[in-house]
Amino acid sequence: MTRHSIHRYATLALLAACTLPAIAQIKIGVTLSTTGPAVSLGIPEKNTIALLPKTIAGKSVEYIVLDDASDTSAAVVNTRRFTLEDKVDAIIGSTTTPNSLAMTDLVAEAATPTISLASSARIIEPMTAKKAWVFKTPQTDTMMVLAILEHASKRGIKTMGYIGFNDALGEAFYAEFEKFASVRQIRIVANERFAPRDTSVTAQVIKVAAANPDMVVIGASGTPAVLPARALNERGYKGSVYFNHGVANNDFLRVGGKGVEGMFLPTSPVVVAAALPANHPAKARAMDYVKRYESAYGVGSVSAFGAYTWDAGPLLSQAIPVALKTAQPGTREFRTALRDALEGVRDLPVSNGVSNMSKNDHLGLDQRARVIVRIEGGKWKLD
């Protein structure tokens, strides 16, 4: 081959390469609380990102993971980067309710479907034009409050005290008790708050214990929830203690130790996957996640929070192929189609149950997505 023909061949090859359409890559921004008070939730969430599919419908998937340090301002900064700089097609996060609420305006403005990993129903309810861009995988506080009240009522409990975070999570969880406690003939006799970074809750616990409630509900997440439980023990409180579902991980058990023995919480079926009945709709997916996570991170390392991240996987895997029929990644049209496709998810088995989304229900789970567990011998036991 002559030098001229080689040059001509190279030129034609270069021109052909320039005219080929670029292979679209799906970008997903992930903002998690991998430091700060919610770190025990954020780490298993981050670990699970590594287990999510790298290819969906023939498109490679890139996960851009950032830490928001359990801080609302940092979550907003991360979200702004995702939407303005990275031009992501979807967002997963954040870990906590305050952070997720703080992100709502930005994801709506950028028309970017977002799957929150936080608990409060306020993240998706009541449905508005802005919240139409936000979905979530964890059970709502309403679902879990009703589970606590049902369980407590069967045990003959008549009065309750509450001590929770002085943030959106703590307020939202308490608000649900205000709505529904009377339905189960349970009367609220005390209501106190503390900050996630507090090192003492003695004053609040003294007030709650003085009301002598049959049970105390701790509306907090992560290891900071141990603080009031430990203080109640030190005060000699003999009633029942229930936690918000934001404590179901091994760090909480490790920090709580004997101080949380015998206490209850509503949580994800994943936490007690092996003990679920064979016909439970979440068992197969939950066991699959447990196997994958523990193979990567060790036996006994699984938690509910990683499972919330895991469930974002099947949701996106089902919705993305549908959205691709309308538009390509990297466009507003694709993001809108992806949002619509998520709303169209029906009868999808996930590790927490079965997801049935709609325009007005951006969670899609029912009562099968929750169980009550008791802490026994430093482990979770299906109650």
PyMOL commands that set and color helices and strands:
alter all, ss='L'
color gray80, all
select helices_A, chain A and resi 3-19+39-49+72-86+97-109+121-123+131-133+141-154+168-184+202-210+223-234+245-247+250-260+269-275+283-297+304-323+332-343+367-369
alter helices_A, ss='H'
color red, helices_A
select strands_A, chain A and resi 26-32+55-56+59-67+90-93+114-116+134-136+159-165+187-194+215-219+240-243+264-267+348-350+353-355+371-376+379-382
alter strands_A, ss='S'
color yellow, strands_A
deselect
rebuild
show_as cartoon
